[in-house]
Every structure is written in C-alpha cells, then in structure tokens.
Amino acid sequence: MEMALRAHHLSFKKRNIVQELISIEAIKRVIGSGLGIGYLSRLSVEQELSSGKLVHLHCPKLTIRRPFFILFPQGPDPMGVAHTFIEILLESTEVHAPKIR
C-alpha cells in the first residue's frame, strides 16, 4: 500500500491511520461495524460483497502489489505436474527464485 501511495506522490505518514490489523476476519469485522475502511483481496470478501454487507470502491489508478509464496512440504522436491506448475509460476514472475533441483 505504501508503494502504491508513493506512486501517486502521497505519504502514509500524512494519513490518519489509527490502527492496523493483520487478521482478515478482524479487518472485515471492523469495516462491517462501520469503524473504518480497509483493503483486502477480492477473494477474501466475496461472501460479504455478495450479501451486501461490504461494498468495494473501484480505484482504477491504484495498483497494489503483494508477495505470494509457492509452498510445498519439506522433503523431496515436487515432481511431475507439481514441478511443471512451479516452473511455469517462476518463469512468469518478475522475481525468480532458485530453480527446483
């Protein structure tokens, strides 16, 4: 969020941020109670949007990027389709992680 604001020459420090929450459910409860606003992935609020409990504001000029991780159990490297899927993900990202053996 900070980088997205900086891209529009806005500063987080100038905003009146009084609380930051890390739990998706806590954020949804606070917003649903009318105690603030927030930003979450669309997937995490589909039910609330469908029910009308929450509404979204379309911000076409605001692009927010966040990291995602490829996870798999410790032990032998993934093989077969899982290995191919990971290779496709790594090839299509801006930052490349080390190749799987």
N, CA, C and O of each residue as an XYZ file, in Angstrom:
404
protein
N       0.828     -1.176      0.000
C       0.000      0.000      0.000
C       0.876      1.244      0.000
O       0.593      2.211     -0.707
N       1.929      1.215      0.789
C       2.806      2.393      0.847
C       3.405      2.714     -0.513
O       3.471      3.881     -0.900
N       3.845      1.690     -1.246
C       4.421      1.930     -2.566
C       3.366      2.465     -3.531
O       3.661      3.333     -4.352
N       2.139      1.953     -3.438
C       1.065      2.431     -4.308
C       0.759      3.901     -4.038
O       0.527      4.669     -4.971
N       0.758      4.291     -2.775
C       0.524      5.698     -2.433
C       1.683      6.569     -2.905
O       1.473      7.658     -3.438
N       2.913      6.080     -2.706
C       4.080      6.846     -3.154
C       4.067      7.083     -4.656
O       4.509      8.133     -5.122
N       3.561      6.110     -5.424
C       3.484      6.259     -6.878
C       2.583      7.425     -7.271
O       2.709      7.967     -8.369
N       1.674      7.810     -6.376
C       0.780      8.943     -6.618
C       1.198     10.162     -5.792
O       0.417     11.093     -5.596
N       2.440     10.137     -5.315
C       3.025     11.240     -4.537
C       2.234     11.517     -3.253
O       2.043     12.666     -2.856
N       1.787     10.442     -2.625
C       1.087     10.540     -1.342
C       1.936      9.852     -0.289
O       2.694      8.932     -0.597
N       1.811     10.291      0.935
C       2.604      9.726      2.013
C       1.702      9.040      3.036
O       0.650      9.557      3.411
N       2.144      7.862      3.476
C       1.421      7.160      4.539
C       1.456      7.985      5.825
O       0.498      7.978      6.598
N       2.554      8.689      6.048
C       2.733      9.444      7.284
C       1.708     10.565      7.429
O       1.365     10.960      8.544
N       1.223     11.074      6.302
C       0.251     12.172      6.338
C      -1.180     11.666      6.521
O      -2.094     12.469      6.709
N      -1.383     10.374      6.471
C      -2.724      9.798      6.618
C      -3.023      9.566      8.096
O      -2.113      9.337      8.892
N      -4.277      9.626      8.449
C      -4.691      9.419      9.840
C      -4.960      7.931     10.071
O      -6.114      7.512     10.153
N      -3.905      7.145     10.175
C      -4.025      5.710     10.402
C      -3.939      5.474     11.896
O      -2.909      5.727     12.521
N      -5.029      4.988     12.460
C      -5.052      4.815     13.910
C      -4.914      3.361     14.331
O      -4.645      3.074     15.498
N      -5.098      2.435     13.382
C      -4.980      1.027     13.746
C      -4.667      0.210     12.502
O      -5.202      0.469     11.424
N      -3.804     -0.770     12.662
C      -3.518     -1.725     11.601
C      -3.825     -3.105     12.147
O      -3.419     -3.452     13.257
N      -4.546     -3.892     11.358
C      -4.917     -5.249     11.750
C      -4.308     -6.231     10.764
O      -4.198     -5.926      9.576
N      -3.913     -7.397     11.234
C      -3.331     -8.378     10.328
C      -4.284     -9.539     10.027
O      -4.056    -10.286      9.075
N      -5.323     -9.698     10.804
C      -6.276    -10.783     10.599
C      -7.358    -10.348      9.617
O      -7.999     -9.316      9.814
N      -7.560    -11.123      8.572
C      -8.595    -10.808      7.581
C      -9.961    -10.722      8.249
O     -10.726     -9.797      7.977
N     -10.271    -11.668      9.112
C     -11.578    -11.667      9.776
C     -11.749    -10.439     10.666
O     -12.837     -9.866     10.725
N     -10.686    -10.028     11.358
C     -10.759     -8.830     12.203
C     -10.986     -7.592     11.348
O     -11.777     -6.722     11.711
N     -10.301     -7.510     10.223
C     -10.479     -6.367      9.323
C     -11.919     -6.312      8.829
O     -12.531     -5.244      8.824
N     -12.464     -7.452      8.415
C     -13.847     -7.480      7.921
C     -14.838     -7.085      9.017
O     -15.817     -6.391      8.742
N     -14.595     -7.519     10.252
C     -15.494     -7.154     11.364
C     -15.451     -5.652     11.634
O     -16.489     -5.024     11.838
N     -14.253     -5.081     11.635
C     -14.103     -3.637     11.887
C     -14.809     -2.842     10.787
O     -15.560     -1.910     11.078
N     -14.573     -3.203      9.545
C     -15.208     -2.492      8.431
C     -16.720     -2.681      8.482
O     -17.471     -1.719      8.323
N     -17.169     -3.913      8.702
C     -18.602     -4.213      8.765
C     -19.304     -3.490      9.897
O     -20.501     -3.214      9.812
N     -18.574     -3.182     10.951
C     -19.144     -2.464     12.091
C     -19.149     -0.953     11.879
O     -19.654     -0.202     12.713
N     -18.582     -0.515     10.755
C     -18.559      0.915     10.471
C     -17.451      1.670     11.177
O     -17.512      2.893     11.300
N     -16.440      0.955     11.642
C     -15.364      1.596     12.404
C     -14.167      1.984     11.563
O     -13.180      2.491     12.098
N     -14.227      1.762     10.268
C     -13.095      2.120      9.433
C     -13.231      1.579      8.033
O     -14.269      1.040      7.648
N     -12.172      1.731      7.285
C     -12.099      1.196      5.933
C     -10.836      0.351      5.841
O      -9.980      0.412      6.723
N     -10.720     -0.422      4.797
C      -9.534     -1.238      4.638
C      -9.427     -1.741      3.226
O     -10.264     -1.435      2.377
N      -8.389     -2.517      2.975
C      -8.247     -3.155      1.677
C      -7.870     -4.611      1.883
O      -6.981     -4.942      2.668
N      -8.566     -5.466      1.160
C      -8.352     -6.908      1.218
C      -8.466     -7.465     -0.192
O      -8.959     -6.787     -1.093
N      -8.018     -8.683     -0.380
C      -8.179     -9.309     -1.689
C      -9.660     -9.592     -1.922
O     -10.413     -9.867     -0.987
N     -10.055     -9.517     -3.176
C     -11.453     -9.762     -3.533
C     -11.886    -11.160     -3.081
O     -13.005    -11.343     -2.602
N     -11.014    -12.119     -3.231
C     -11.333    -13.493     -2.850
C     -11.729    -13.595     -1.374
O     -12.613    -14.376     -1.023
N     -11.085    -12.816     -0.518
C     -11.356    -12.908      0.918
C     -12.673    -12.252      1.328
O     -13.147    -12.476      2.441
N     -13.272    -11.448      0.449
C     -14.512    -10.747      0.807
C     -15.675    -11.073     -0.138
O     -16.681    -10.364     -0.138
N     -15.552    -12.124     -0.933
C     -16.609    -12.460     -1.893
C     -17.968    -12.608     -1.223
O     -18.959    -12.062     -1.708
N     -18.025    -13.333     -0.125
C     -19.297    -13.565      0.572
C     -19.894    -12.247      1.074
O     -21.091    -12.009      0.914
N     -19.080    -11.405      1.671
C     -19.563    -10.128      2.199
C     -20.016     -9.190      1.079
O     -20.977     -8.440      1.252
N     -19.338     -9.226     -0.056
C     -19.752     -8.415     -1.193
C     -21.078     -8.930     -1.768
O     -21.965     -8.142     -2.096
N     -21.205    -10.255     -1.886
C     -22.437    -10.851     -2.412
C     -23.638    -10.550     -1.529
O     -24.738    -10.302     -2.023
N     -23.418    -10.572     -0.211
C     -24.519    -10.340      0.730
C     -24.840     -8.855      0.887
O     -25.887     -8.500      1.430
N     -23.953     -7.995      0.418
C     -24.157     -6.555      0.552
C     -23.672     -5.993      1.876
O     -23.845     -4.807      2.157
N     -23.061     -6.854      2.692
C     -22.551     -6.374      3.981
C     -21.409     -5.375      3.775
O     -21.288     -4.393      4.508
N     -20.574     -5.641      2.766
C     -19.489     -4.728      2.417
C     -19.637     -4.318      0.955
O     -20.198     -5.061      0.151
N     -19.139     -3.150      0.619
C     -19.111     -2.693     -0.766
C     -17.677     -2.320     -1.116
O     -16.877     -1.999     -0.237
N     -17.361     -2.364     -2.400
C     -15.993     -2.006     -2.800
C     -15.993     -0.699     -3.577
O     -16.978     -0.315     -4.208
N     -14.869     -0.048     -3.506
C     -14.637      1.188     -4.231
C     -13.629      0.873     -5.326
O     -12.513      0.441     -5.038
N     -14.011      1.086     -6.573
C     -13.113      0.814     -7.702
C     -12.118      1.962     -7.826
O     -12.515      3.119     -7.964
N     -10.838      1.646     -7.779
C      -9.758      2.645     -7.877
C      -8.871      2.260     -9.051
O      -7.826      1.643     -8.842
N      -9.251      2.604    -10.278
C      -8.511      2.135    -11.458
C      -7.063      2.613    -11.537
O      -6.249      1.965    -12.194
N      -6.721      3.714    -10.898
C      -5.344      4.222    -10.976
C      -4.455      3.698     -9.850
O      -3.252      3.961     -9.843
N      -5.026      2.968     -8.909
C      -4.263      2.465     -7.768
C      -3.927      0.993     -7.984
O      -4.821      0.151     -8.063
N      -2.654      0.695     -8.078
C      -2.201     -0.686     -8.242
C      -1.453     -1.097     -6.989
O      -0.462     -0.473     -6.611
N      -1.931     -2.145     -6.353
C      -1.290     -2.646     -5.138
C      -0.726     -4.025     -5.441
O      -1.453     -4.921     -5.871
N       0.558     -4.190     -5.216
C       1.202     -5.482     -5.426
C       1.575     -6.058     -4.066
O       1.939     -5.336     -3.139
N       1.474     -7.362     -3.979
C       1.881     -8.011     -2.739
C       2.506     -9.353     -3.052
O       2.200     -9.967     -4.075
N       3.376     -9.805     -2.176
C       4.069    -11.068     -2.460
C       3.192    -12.285     -2.173
O       2.374    -12.292     -1.253
N       3.393    -13.292     -2.979
C       2.784    -14.598     -2.741
C       3.918    -15.605     -2.691
O       4.999    -15.353     -3.222
N       3.682    -16.726     -2.065
C       4.717    -17.737     -1.896
C       4.251    -19.057     -2.487
O       3.075    -19.412     -2.404
N       5.176    -19.767     -3.076
C       4.911    -21.126     -3.530
C       5.320    -22.028     -2.381
O       6.467    -21.991     -1.938
N       4.400    -22.829     -1.901
C       4.663    -23.677     -0.742
C       4.518    -25.146     -1.117
O       3.638    -25.521     -1.892
N       5.389    -25.961     -0.560
C       5.262    -27.407     -0.687
C       5.940    -28.023      0.522
O       6.784    -27.387      1.154
N       5.574    -29.272      0.854
C       6.114    -29.879      2.070
C       7.620    -30.095      1.991
O       8.191    -30.260      0.913
N       8.249    -30.090      3.170
C       9.672    -30.364      3.245
C       9.900    -31.810      2.831
O       9.067    -32.680      3.089
N      11.006    -32.051      2.204
C      11.313    -33.405      1.738
C      11.706    -33.351      0.281
O      12.253    -32.353     -0.187
N      11.431    -34.415     -0.431
C      11.796    -34.422     -1.851
C      11.099    -33.294     -2.606
O       9.960    -32.941     -2.298
N      11.790    -32.731     -3.597
C      11.199    -31.681     -4.421
C       9.982    -32.234     -5.164
O       9.929    -33.420     -5.488
N       9.011    -31.367     -5.429
C       7.835    -31.803     -6.189
C       8.242    -32.349     -7.565
O       9.217    -31.906     -8.173
N       7.475    -33.306     -8.019
C       7.756    -33.919     -9.315
C       6.503    -33.840    -10.178
O       5.434    -33.458     -9.703
N       6.643    -34.195    -11.415
C       5.502    -34.290    -12.313
C       4.808    -32.959    -12.539
O       5.453    -31.940    -12.788
N       3.474    -32.980    -12.449
C       2.658    -31.793    -12.711
C       2.981    -30.676    -11.718
O       3.029    -29.506    -12.099
N       3.198    -31.022    -10.468
C       3.512    -30.006     -9.456
C       4.817    -29.289     -9.814
O       4.897    -28.065     -9.704
N       5.822    -30.025    -10.233
C       7.099    -29.434    -10.624
C       6.908    -28.513    -11.829
O       7.437    -27.402    -11.853
N       6.159    -28.971    -12.821
C       5.898    -28.165    -14.018
C       5.161    -26.883    -13.662
O       5.485    -25.815    -14.182
N       4.170    -26.981    -12.779
C       3.401    -25.805    -12.359
C       4.310    -24.783    -11.678
O       4.214    -23.587    -11.953
N       5.178    -25.239    -10.806
C       6.105    -24.340    -10.114
C       7.042    -23.668    -11.116
O       7.287    -22.467    -11.012
N       7.566    -24.414    -12.078
C       8.436    -23.833    -13.092
C       7.711    -22.760    -13.891
O       8.295    -21.715    -14.179
N       6.454    -22.992    -14.257
C       5.659    -22.002    -15.002
C       5.480    -20.743    -14.160
O       5.639    -19.630    -14.662
N       5.147    -20.917    -12.874
C       4.986    -19.757    -11.995
C       6.267    -18.947    -11.892
O       6.239    -17.720    -11.983
N       7.378    -19.621    -11.706
C       8.656    -18.930    -11.562
C       9.061    -18.215    -12.848
O       9.633    -17.126    -12.791
N       8.777    -18.804    -13.997
C       9.125    -18.185    -15.274
C       8.264    -16.956    -15.560
O       8.684    -16.061    -16.294
N       7.062    -16.911    -14.985
C       6.146    -15.813    -15.293
C       6.191    -14.676    -14.275
O       5.435    -13.712    -14.398
N       7.059    -14.772    -13.278
C       7.140    -13.726    -12.266
C       8.313    -12.804    -12.534
O       9.247    -13.147    -13.259
N       8.242    -11.628    -11.932
C       9.314    -10.645    -12.088
C      10.560    -11.044    -11.320
O      11.678    -10.779    -11.760
N      10.370    -11.677    -10.178
C      11.490    -12.086     -9.339
C      11.589    -13.599     -9.421
O      10.616    -14.309     -9.170
N      12.753    -14.081     -9.769
C      12.928    -15.527     -9.907
C      13.563    -16.116     -8.661
O      14.576    -15.623     -8.166
N      12.955    -17.165     -8.173
C      13.506    -17.902     -7.035
C      14.453    -18.963     -7.587
O      14.444    -19.236     -8.787
N      15.258    -19.556     -6.734
C      16.140    -20.615     -7.205
C      15.328    -21.754     -7.834
O      14.233    -22.077     -7.374
N      15.874    -22.347     -8.878
C      15.203    -23.449     -9.560
C      15.130    -24.653     -8.633
O      16.014    -24.882     -7.807
N      14.067    -25.404     -8.790
C      13.955    -26.665     -8.061
C      14.914    -27.644     -8.697
O      15.066    -27.673     -9.919
N      15.550    -28.434     -7.885
C      16.544    -29.389     -8.417
C      15.946    -30.278     -9.481
O      16.639    -31.134    -10.032
